[in-house]
Amino acid sequence: MLNQLIKSMDHGVLLDMFYIDKNGAVSKRRIKVIQVGEVSFRAYCHLRKSNRTFNIDNVLAIVPVIRKERDVV
């Protein structure tokens, strides 16, 4: 997971992420990773329209957004 986050940051790739918050609620976010640390990372969240900090352990799945889909959305 950490390597995928670093690669997406280096290449500027958007990611779709499924994330579980501290209350157990699952959400789908479209993010652009800004900074990656050992236990958390900062990303621009298109859902909240702001920079957010996410705990790496709370990420359920991340998938790169393919170019064709990005142009449609």
PyMOL commands that set and color helices and strands:
alter all, ss='L'
color gray80, all
select helices_A, chain A and resi 2-11+56-58+67-72
alter helices_A, ss='H'
color red, helices_A
select strands_A, chain A and resi 15-20+26-36+40-45+50-55+59-64
alter strands_A, ss='S'
color yellow, strands_A
deselect
rebuild
show_as cartoon
